[in-house]
Amino acid sequence: MPTFALNFSRPGAQVVAQYYNFLRLGTHGYRQVQQASRDTARWLAKEIAALAPYELVSKGDGIPAFAFRIADAPYTVYDVSDALRVKGWLVPAYKMPPALDAVDVLRIVVRNGFSRDLAGLLIEDLQRADERLRATHIGRRSDVGFHH
């Protein structure tokens, strides 16, 4: 029996995978999957906006992704990214493009299968990271960026 492997590093592979899912799920099913991701992204963005040092840059209204920054804290978005990576989360920190390069953000992309329960766990880990960073931060700036 032949096996099928899709190399996602090749140009267009993601488009093929999206098209396959569209054919498999149908219009209604595909829309439901994407809407669930958007709903989770908007809920997660709203929850993060309610946390003390964070301020939304985008809300996840269009695509299931959003960005947020730190309004006032003794640590940076790079410190938060590192603290979350220790817990297994990949929340990259970025410097914005040249016209806005004074702004550093964290970005979250909600993919299919990322449930509200997982989003709740991320919120808890984000709160714990904030507490730990406030307690241990000694005024250093770690802006090395996100490493894959």
MARDOTOR-204532 format. One line per field, with one value per atom (N, C-alpha, C, O): atom name; residue in one letter; x, y, z; residue number from 1. Coordinates in steps of 0.1 Angstrom, whole numbers. Layout:
BEGIN
site: CA,... $
code: A,... $
px: X,... $
py: Y,... $
pz: Z,... $
pos: NUM,... $
! end
This chain:
BEGIN
site: N,CA,C,O,N,CA,C,O,N,CA,C,O,N,CA,C,O,N,CA,C,O,N,CA,C,O,N,CA,C,O,N,CA,C,O,N,CA,C,O,N,CA,C,O,N,CA,C,O,N,CA,C,O,N,CA,C,O,N,CA,C,O,N,CA,C,O,N,CA,C,O,N,CA,C,O,N,CA,C,O,N,CA,C,O,N,CA,C,O,N,CA,C,O,N,CA,C,O,N,CA,C,O,N,CA,C,O,N,CA,C,O,N,CA,C,O,N,CA,C,O,N,CA,C,O,N,CA,C,O,N,CA,C,O,N,CA,C,O,N,CA,C,O,N,CA,C,O,N,CA,C,O,N,CA,C,O,N,CA,C,O,N,CA,C,O,N,CA,C,O,N,CA,C,O,N,CA,C,O,N,CA,C,O,N,CA,C,O,N,CA,C,O,N,CA,C,O,N,CA,C,O,N,CA,C,O,N,CA,C,O,N,CA,C,O,N,CA,C,O,N,CA,C,O,N,CA,C,O,N,CA,C,O,N,CA,C,O,N,CA,C,O,N,CA,C,O,N,CA,C,O,N,CA,C,O,N,CA,C,O,N,CA,C,O,N,CA,C,O,N,CA,C,O,N,CA,C,O,N,CA,C,O,N,CA,C,O,N,CA,C,O,N,CA,C,O,N,CA,C,O,N,CA,C,O,N,CA,C,O,N,CA,C,O,N,CA,C,O,N,CA,C,O,N,CA,C,O,N,CA,C,O,N,CA,C,O,N,CA,C,O,N,CA,C,O,N,CA,C,O,N,CA,C,O,N,CA,C,O,N,CA,C,O,N,CA,C,O,N,CA,C,O,N,CA,C,O,N,CA,C,O,N,CA,C,O,N,CA,C,O,N,CA,C,O,N,CA,C,O,N,CA,C,O,N,CA,C,O,N,CA,C,O,N,CA,C,O,N,CA,C,O,N,CA,C,O,N,CA,C,O,N,CA,C,O,N,CA,C,O,N,CA,C,O,N,CA,C,O,N,CA,C,O,N,CA,C,O,N,CA,C,O,N,CA,C,O,N,CA,C,O,N,CA,C,O,N,CA,C,O,N,CA,C,O,N,CA,C,O,N,CA,C,O,N,CA,C,O,N,CA,C,O,N,CA,C,O,N,CA,C,O,N,CA,C,O,N,CA,C,O,N,CA,C,O,N,CA,C,O,N,CA,C,O,N,CA,C,O,N,CA,C,O,N,CA,C,O,N,CA,C,O,N,CA,C,O,N,CA,C,O,N,CA,C,O,N,CA,C,O,N,CA,C,O,N,CA,C,O,N,CA,C,O,N,CA,C,O,N,CA,C,O,N,CA,C,O,N,CA,C,O,N,CA,C,O,N,CA,C,O,N,CA,C,O,N,CA,C,O,N,CA,C,O,N,CA,C,O,N,CA,C,O,N,CA,C,O,N,CA,C,O,N,CA,C,O,N,CA,C,O,N,CA,C,O,N,CA,C,O,N,CA,C,O $
code: M,M,M,M,P,P,P,P,T,T,T,T,F,F,F,F,A,A,A,A,L,L,L,L,N,N,N,N,F,F,F,F,S,S,S,S,R,R,R,R,P,P,P,P,G,G,G,G,A,A,A,A,Q,Q,Q,Q,V,V,V,V,V,V,V,V,A,A,A,A,Q,Q,Q,Q,Y,Y,Y,Y,Y,Y,Y,Y,N,N,N,N,F,F,F,F,L,L,L,L,R,R,R,R,L,L,L,L,G,G,G,G,T,T,T,T,H,H,H,H,G,G,G,G,Y,Y,Y,Y,R,R,R,R,Q,Q,Q,Q,V,V,V,V,Q,Q,Q,Q,Q,Q,Q,Q,A,A,A,A,S,S,S,S,R,R,R,R,D,D,D,D,T,T,T,T,A,A,A,A,R,R,R,R,W,W,W,W,L,L,L,L,A,A,A,A,K,K,K,K,E,E,E,E,I,I,I,I,A,A,A,A,A,A,A,A,L,L,L,L,A,A,A,A,P,P,P,P,Y,Y,Y,Y,E,E,E,E,L,L,L,L,V,V,V,V,S,S,S,S,K,K,K,K,G,G,G,G,D,D,D,D,G,G,G,G,I,I,I,I,P,P,P,P,A,A,A,A,F,F,F,F,A,A,A,A,F,F,F,F,R,R,R,R,I,I,I,I,A,A,A,A,D,D,D,D,A,A,A,A,P,P,P,P,Y,Y,Y,Y,T,T,T,T,V,V,V,V,Y,Y,Y,Y,D,D,D,D,V,V,V,V,S,S,S,S,D,D,D,D,A,A,A,A,L,L,L,L,R,R,R,R,V,V,V,V,K,K,K,K,G,G,G,G,W,W,W,W,L,L,L,L,V,V,V,V,P,P,P,P,A,A,A,A,Y,Y,Y,Y,K,K,K,K,M,M,M,M,P,P,P,P,P,P,P,P,A,A,A,A,L,L,L,L,D,D,D,D,A,A,A,A,V,V,V,V,D,D,D,D,V,V,V,V,L,L,L,L,R,R,R,R,I,I,I,I,V,V,V,V,V,V,V,V,R,R,R,R,N,N,N,N,G,G,G,G,F,F,F,F,S,S,S,S,R,R,R,R,D,D,D,D,L,L,L,L,A,A,A,A,G,G,G,G,L,L,L,L,L,L,L,L,I,I,I,I,E,E,E,E,D,D,D,D,L,L,L,L,Q,Q,Q,Q,R,R,R,R,A,A,A,A,D,D,D,D,E,E,E,E,R,R,R,R,L,L,L,L,R,R,R,R,A,A,A,A,T,T,T,T,H,H,H,H,I,I,I,I,G,G,G,G,R,R,R,R,R,R,R,R,S,S,S,S,D,D,D,D,V,V,V,V,G,G,G,G,F,F,F,F,H,H,H,H,H,H,H,H $
px: 9,0,9,18,7,15,12,1,22,20,21,27,15,15,21,17,31,38,38,42,35,34,46,46,55,66,62,61,60,55,65,62,77,88,87,93,80,79,69,59,71,62,48,47,38,24,19,7,27,23,12,2,13,2,-11,-22,-10,-22,-29,-41,-21,-26,-33,-43,-26,-32,-45,-55,-46,-58,-69,-81,-65,-75,-80,-92,-71,-75,-85,-96,-83,-92,-105,-116,-105,-117,-125,-138,-119,-126,-131,-143,-123,-127,-139,-148,-138,-148,-160,-171,-159,-169,-169,-163,-177,-178,-182,-176,-193,-199,-189,-187,-183,-174,-161,-156,-156,-144,-146,-138,-158,-162,-163,-158,-168,-170,-156,-154,-147,-133,-127,-121,-127,-121,-127,-121,-141,-148,-144,-143,-143,-139,-125,-123,-116,-103,-104,-97,-112,-113,-120,-116,-130,-137,-127,-127,-119,-109,-99,-95,-94,-84,-90,-83,-103,-109,-111,-109,-115,-116,-103,-102,-92,-79,-74,-68,-76,-72,-79,-73,-92,-99,-94,-93,-91,-86,-72,-69,-63,-50,-51,-43,-60,-62,-66,-63,-73,-77,-66,-67,-55,-43,-35,-34,-30,-24,-14,-17,-3,7,5,13,-5,-6,-16,-27,-13,-22,-22,-12,-34,-36,-32,-34,-25,-21,-32,-35,-36,-47,-56,-51,-68,-78,-81,-88,-75,-79,-92,-98,-97,-110,-110,-119,-99,-99,-94,-102,-82,-77,-75,-74,-73,-72,-58,-51,-54,-41,-41,-49,-33,-33,-20,-12,-17,-5,-8,-18,1,0,13,23,14,26,25,14,36,36,35,43,25,23,33,39,34,43,47,39,59,65,80,86,86,101,108,120,101,106,101,92,106,102,94,92,89,82,91,86,104,113,115,116,114,114,102,103,90,78,78,74,83,85,93,90,105,114,107,108,100,93,82,80,75,64,70,65,82,88,93,92,96,100,88,90,76,64,59,48,66,62,54,50,52,44,54,65,50,58,50,42,54,48,59,66,61,73,71,60,83,83,91,101,85,91,92,84,101,102,94,95,86,77,86,98,80,88,94,90,103,110,102,107,91,83,78,75,77,72,82,78,95,105,107,115,100,101,91,91,83,72,76,79,77,79,66,59,63,51,53,63,43,41,30,20,31,21,16,24,3,-3,-11,-19,-9,-17,-25,-19,-38,-47,-49,-55,-45,-47,-58,-63,-62,-72,-68,-57,-77,-74,-70,-69,-67,-63,-76,-83,-80,-93,-93,-82,-105,-106,-100,-94,-99,-93,-78,-71,-72,-57,-55,-45,-64,-62,-63,-55,-71,-72,-58,-54,-52,-39,-29,-20,-29,-20,-21,-11,-34,-36,-30,-23,-32,-26,-11,-5,-5,10,15,25,7,11,10,19,0,-1,11,17,14,25,38,47,40,52,53,64,42,42,47,55,41,44,59,66,64,78,87,98,84,93,93,104,82,82,90,97,90,97,112,120,116,130,137,150,130,137,145,141,158,167,171,182,162,164,172,176,174,181,172,160,177,169,173,185,164,168,160,148,165,158,165,167,168,174,165,170,152,142,139,144,131,125,134,138,137,145,137,131,137,129,138,134 $
py: -12,0,12,14,22,34,43,44,49,59,73,75,82,96,105,104,112,121,135,136,145,159,166,168,171,179,194,201,198,212,223,235,219,229,233,243,225,228,239,239,248,258,252,243,258,253,242,238,235,224,227,219,239,243,245,242,250,253,239,238,229,216,210,204,212,206,213,207,226,234,229,227,227,223,209,206,200,186,187,181,195,197,203,198,212,218,207,206,199,188,177,173,174,164,169,161,181,186,192,193,197,204,218,222,226,241,243,251,237,239,234,241,222,217,225,228,230,238,251,256,257,269,268,276,257,254,253,258,246,244,258,261,266,279,288,296,288,296,293,301,280,276,281,286,281,287,302,307,309,323,327,336,319,321,319,327,309,306,318,322,322,333,346,353,349,361,360,370,348,346,347,354,341,342,356,361,364,378,386,394,383,391,388,396,375,371,377,382,377,383,398,404,405,419,423,434,413,416,414,418,408,406,419,427,422,435,441,452,434,442,442,448,434,432,441,445,445,453,448,445,446,440,450,462,444,451,448,456,435,431,421,416,418,411,397,390,393,380,380,369,392,393,387,381,390,385,371,362,368,355,350,359,338,333,335,326,348,351,365,374,368,382,385,375,397,401,410,417,410,418,422,416,433,438,440,439,444,447,462,470,466,480,486,496,479,484,473,468,468,457,458,464,452,453,443,441,437,427,429,437,421,424,412,402,414,403,391,380,394,383,374,362,381,373,364,353,370,362,350,339,353,342,331,319,334,324,317,304,324,318,308,297,312,303,291,280,293,282,271,259,275,265,256,244,261,253,246,240,247,240,249,243,261,270,277,281,278,286,299,299,309,322,332,337,334,342,357,362,363,377,383,378,394,401,416,422,422,436,440,433,450,454,459,462,461,466,480,487,485,497,509,517,512,523,523,533,511,508,501,493,502,493,495,488,505,507,498,497,491,482,468,463,460,446,439,443,428,421,406,401,400,385,382,389,371,367,353,344,351,338,335,343,323,318,306,296,306,295,286,290,274,264,255,254,247,237,227,222,225,216,223,216,236,243,247,257,239,241,252,258,255,265,261,269,248,242,245,249,243,246,261,265,269,283,287,296,281,284,280,287,269,265,275,278,280,291,303,309,307,319,317,325,305,302,302,308,297,297,311,315,319,333,341,349,338,345,341,349,328,323,329,332,330,336,350,355,358,372,372,380,364,364,361,367,350,346,357,360,363,373,386,392,390,401,398,407,386,382,381,384,377,374,383,382,392,401,411,417,412,421,433,438,437,449,446,455,433,430,431,429,433,433,422,421,412,401,402,398,408,410,402,408,390,382,376,372,377,372,358,351,353,340,331,334,319,309,297,292,292,280,268,256 $
pz: 0,0,0,9,-9,-10,2,7,7,18,12,1,19,14,25,37,21,30,24,12,31,26,33,45,24,29,30,20,43,45,42,42,40,37,22,18,14,0,-3,4,-12,-15,-19,-27,-14,-17,-9,-10,-1,7,17,18,23,32,25,30,13,5,1,2,-2,-5,7,6,19,31,35,39,33,35,26,30,13,3,6,5,11,15,26,26,36,48,43,48,34,29,22,24,13,7,17,15,26,36,45,48,49,59,52,58,40,33,38,47,31,34,48,56,52,66,77,87,75,85,86,97,75,74,82,89,79,85,100,108,105,119,126,137,120,125,126,137,116,116,126,132,127,136,151,159,153,167,171,182,161,164,166,175,158,160,173,180,177,190,202,211,201,211,212,222,200,199,206,213,202,208,223,230,228,242,249,260,244,249,250,259,239,238,249,256,251,261,275,284,278,291,293,304,283,285,287,294,280,281,296,301,303,316,326,338,322,331,332,322,344,347,338,332,335,327,312,304,307,293,286,292,273,265,251,245,246,233,222,223,212,200,189,181,189,180,188,199,183,191,186,192,175,169,162,160,158,151,137,133,129,115,114,110,117,117,132,141,135,149,154,158,154,159,164,160,175,180,187,189,189,196,208,208,217,229,234,231,242,247,262,268,268,282,284,278,291,294,304,301,315,326,335,342,333,342,342,333,352,353,344,345,335,326,312,310,302,288,283,289,271,264,261,261,260,258,270,269,282,294,296,300,292,292,283,286,271,261,266,265,272,278,289,290,298,310,305,311,294,289,282,282,275,268,278,274,290,300,303,307,302,305,293,293,281,269,259,248,262,253,243,247,230,221,218,209,225,223,220,228,207,202,206,206,208,211,199,194,194,182,184,192,177,176,164,153,164,153,142,144,130,118,121,131,113,115,119,128,114,117,132,138,137,151,159,169,156,163,177,184,183,198,205,217,197,203,201,190,212,212,216,225,209,212,214,209,220,220,210,210,203,194,196,199,196,198,185,181,180,169,174,179,173,177,166,156,167,156,159,170,149,150,162,161,171,182,195,205,194,206,213,209,223,230,240,243,244,255,268,275,270,282,281,291,269,268,269,275,264,265,280,284,288,302,309,318,305,310,306,315,294,290,299,303,301,310,324,329,329,343,342,351,332,331,329,333,322,319,333,335,341,354,363,370,363,371,366,374,353,348,352,356,352,357,371,375,380,394,396,404,389,390,385,392,374,368,377,379,383,392,404,409,409,421,419,428,407,405,395,394,389,379,386,396,381,387,378,379,370,362,349,342,346,333,322,323,310,298,289,284,287,278,265,265,255,242,231,220,234,224,213,203,216,206,207,216,198,199,190,179,195,188,186,195,173,170,173,171 $
pos: 1,1,1,1,2,2,2,2,3,3,3,3,4,4,4,4,5,5,5,5,6,6,6,6,7,7,7,7,8,8,8,8,9,9,9,9,10,10,10,10,11,11,11,11,12,12,12,12,13,13,13,13,14,14,14,14,15,15,15,15,16,16,16,16,17,17,17,17,18,18,18,18,19,19,19,19,20,20,20,20,21,21,21,21,22,22,22,22,23,23,23,23,24,24,24,24,25,25,25,25,26,26,26,26,27,27,27,27,28,28,28,28,29,29,29,29,30,30,30,30,31,31,31,31,32,32,32,32,33,33,33,33,34,34,34,34,35,35,35,35,36,36,36,36,37,37,37,37,38,38,38,38,39,39,39,39,40,40,40,40,41,41,41,41,42,42,42,42,43,43,43,43,44,44,44,44,45,45,45,45,46,46,46,46,47,47,47,47,48,48,48,48,49,49,49,49,50,50,50,50,51,51,51,51,52,52,52,52,53,53,53,53,54,54,54,54,55,55,55,55,56,56,56,56,57,57,57,57,58,58,58,58,59,59,59,59,60,60,60,60,61,61,61,61,62,62,62,62,63,63,63,63,64,64,64,64,65,65,65,65,66,66,66,66,67,67,67,67,68,68,68,68,69,69,69,69,70,70,70,70,71,71,71,71,72,72,72,72,73,73,73,73,74,74,74,74,75,75,75,75,76,76,76,76,77,77,77,77,78,78,78,78,79,79,79,79,80,80,80,80,81,81,81,81,82,82,82,82,83,83,83,83,84,84,84,84,85,85,85,85,86,86,86,86,87,87,87,87,88,88,88,88,89,89,89,89,90,90,90,90,91,91,91,91,92,92,92,92,93,93,93,93,94,94,94,94,95,95,95,95,96,96,96,96,97,97,97,97,98,98,98,98,99,99,99,99,100,100,100,100,101,101,101,101,102,102,102,102,103,103,103,103,104,104,104,104,105,105,105,105,106,106,106,106,107,107,107,107,108,108,108,108,109,109,109,109,110,110,110,110,111,111,111,111,112,112,112,112,113,113,113,113,114,114,114,114,115,115,115,115,116,116,116,116,117,117,117,117,118,118,118,118,119,119,119,119,120,120,120,120,121,121,121,121,122,122,122,122,123,123,123,123,124,124,124,124,125,125,125,125,126,126,126,126,127,127,127,127,128,128,128,128,129,129,129,129,130,130,130,130,131,131,131,131,132,132,132,132,133,133,133,133,134,134,134,134,135,135,135,135,136,136,136,136,137,137,137,137,138,138,138,138,139,139,139,139,140,140,140,140,141,141,141,141,142,142,142,142,143,143,143,143,144,144,144,144,145,145,145,145,146,146,146,146,147,147,147,147,148,148,148,148 $
! end
